[in-house]
């Protein structure tokens, strides 16, 4: 069943009976994204929360000079959302873009409100998930601290194991703040140490 990874993920944070699981399954829709498609665009209000079944997204924005900055990546078995925009109705300030073809389970705002009213532990469950996601986000947001490029690349490999060969070079380069050619040199000089 398509929703199985999603239900399995939710069950890490609380117990759900078969009726509740049925309701959750009925509340989601499956959406496909092609490489380059946006899940969220800056300037638009976010009305959906997604759970990535397959694929990788990146969170990015443009700085005052018009440079595209990749803040971090989100892969399978994780939520994608702009909770601030979703909850308050204010336009998003960032883009969330598919960097690979992706399959995402979607929960709309009305679906979330209905689950909140119908499943007693839903809000507590979501609260735990948000706390975990925020902690992970803080760890993974690109820290443009004064470190050399090789250390920043090591930071990427450590925080996103398994993504180095799945994410296009230009996005990794944008994340660690180097040019694509500098990243190519880093990759060829770097001994492969993080194959787990």
C-alpha positions in Angstrom: 0.0 0.0 0.0 1.3 3.4 -1.0 0.6 5.0 2.4 2.4 2.3 4.4 5.7 4.3 4.9 3.6 7.3 6.1 1.6 5.3 8.6 4.7 3.6 9.8 6.3 7.0 10.3 3.3 8.3 12.3 3.2 5.2 14.5 6.7 6.2 15.9 5.0 9.1 17.6 1.8 7.6 19.0 -0.7 4.8 18.7 -3.4 4.8 16.1 -6.2 2.3 15.8 -7.3 0.7 12.4 -10.3 3.2 12.1 -8.0 6.2 12.5 -5.4 4.7 10.1 -8.3 4.3 7.5 -9.3 7.9 8.0 -5.7 9.1 7.6 -5.3 7.0 4.4 -8.5 8.5 3.0 -7.3 12.0 3.8 -4.1 11.9 1.7 -3.6 12.1 -2.1 -0.6 11.1 -4.1 1.1 13.7 -6.2 4.1 13.3 -8.6 6.7 16.0 -9.1 9.2 16.1 -11.9 12.7 17.4 -11.4 12.5 21.2 -11.2 8.9 21.3 -10.1 8.1 23.5 -7.0 6.2 22.2 -4.0 6.2 25.7 -2.5 7.1 29.0 -4.2 8.1 32.2 -2.5 5.3 34.8 -2.6 2.5 32.2 -2.5 0.6 30.9 0.4 1.3 27.3 1.4 -1.9 25.2 1.6 -0.5 21.7 1.7 1.8 19.5 3.8 3.7 16.7 2.0 5.3 13.5 3.1 8.0 12.3 0.7 7.6 8.7 -0.4 10.4 8.9 -3.0 12.7 11.6 -4.2 14.6 14.6 -2.9 13.6 18.3 -2.5 15.7 21.3 -1.7 14.8 24.5 0.3 16.2 27.6 -1.4 15.9 31.3 -1.7 17.5 34.3 -3.5 19.7 36.7 -1.7 19.7 40.5 -2.2 22.2 40.1 -5.1 20.0 37.6 -6.8 22.2 34.6 -6.0 20.3 31.3 -5.4 21.1 29.9 -2.0 20.3 26.2 -1.1 19.6 26.0 2.6 19.1 22.2 3.0 17.8 19.1 1.4 14.8 16.9 2.4 14.6 13.3 1.3 12.4 10.2 1.7 10.3 9.6 4.9 10.3 13.3 5.8 7.7 16.0 5.7 7.9 19.1 3.5 6.0 22.2 4.5 6.2 25.9 5.2 4.4 25.7 8.6 4.5 29.4 9.1 2.7 30.1 5.8 0.4 27.1 6.2 -0.7 28.1 9.7 -0.9 31.9 9.3 -1.9 32.3 5.6 1.1 34.6 4.9 3.1 34.1 1.7 6.1 31.8 1.9 9.6 33.4 1.7 11.3 30.3 0.3 11.1 27.8 -2.5 10.8 24.1 -2.1 11.9 22.4 -5.3 12.2 18.8 -6.5 15.8 17.9 -7.4 14.8 14.4 -8.5 11.5 13.0 -9.8 9.4 12.5 -6.6 6.3 11.0 -5.2 4.6 12.9 -2.3 1.6 12.2 -0.1 -0.4 15.4 0.3 -2.5 16.6 3.2 -4.5 19.7 2.4 -5.4 22.3 5.1 -9.1 21.0 5.3 -7.8 17.4 5.6 -5.5 18.5 8.4 -8.3 20.4 10.2 -10.6 17.3 9.9 -8.0 15.0 11.3 -7.4 17.4 14.1 -11.1 17.4 15.0 -11.6 13.6 14.5 -8.4 12.0 15.9 -7.9 13.0 19.5 -4.1 12.5 19.5 -3.5 14.1 16.1 -2.3 17.5 17.3 0.0 15.9 19.9 1.4 13.6 17.2 2.0 16.5 14.8 3.6 18.5 17.7 6.2 15.7 18.3 6.9 15.4 14.6 7.4 19.2 14.2 9.8 19.2 17.2 11.9 16.4 15.7 11.8 18.0 12.2 12.9 21.4 13.6 15.8 19.8 15.5 16.9 18.0 12.3 16.5 21.2 10.2 18.8 23.2 12.6 21.4 20.4 12.2 21.2 20.4 8.4 20.8 24.1 7.5 24.0 25.1 5.7 26.2 26.9 8.1 28.1 29.4 6.2 30.6 29.8 9.0 34.2 30.5 8.2 35.3 27.0 7.3 37.1 25.9 4.2 35.3 24.3 1.3 36.5 20.8 2.1 35.1 21.0 5.6 31.7 22.3 4.3 31.6 19.4 1.9 32.4 17.0 4.7 29.5 18.6 6.6 27.2 17.9 3.6 28.3 14.2 3.5 27.8 13.8 7.2 24.3 15.4 7.3 23.0 14.0 4.0 24.6 10.5 3.7 23.5 8.8 0.5 22.6 12.1 -1.3 26.0 12.9 -2.8 25.3 10.8 -5.9 21.6 11.7 -6.2 21.6 15.5 -6.0 22.9 17.5 -9.0 26.3 19.0 -8.5 25.1 22.6 -8.8 22.7 22.2 -5.8 25.4 20.7 -3.6 27.8 23.5 -4.7 25.1 26.1 -3.8 24.6 24.5 -0.4 28.3 24.6 0.5 28.9 27.9 -1.1 31.4 27.0 -3.8 31.4 27.0 -7.6 30.5 23.8 -9.5 34.1 23.4 -10.7 35.5 23.8 -7.2 33.1 21.1 -6.0 34.2 18.8 -8.8 37.8 19.2 -7.6 36.8 18.6 -4.0 35.0 15.4 -5.0 38.0 14.1 -6.9 40.4 14.9 -4.1 38.2 13.6 -1.3 38.8 10.0 -0.3 35.4 8.2 -0.1 34.9 7.7 3.6 31.2 8.0 4.2 29.9 4.9 2.3 27.9 3.2 5.0 
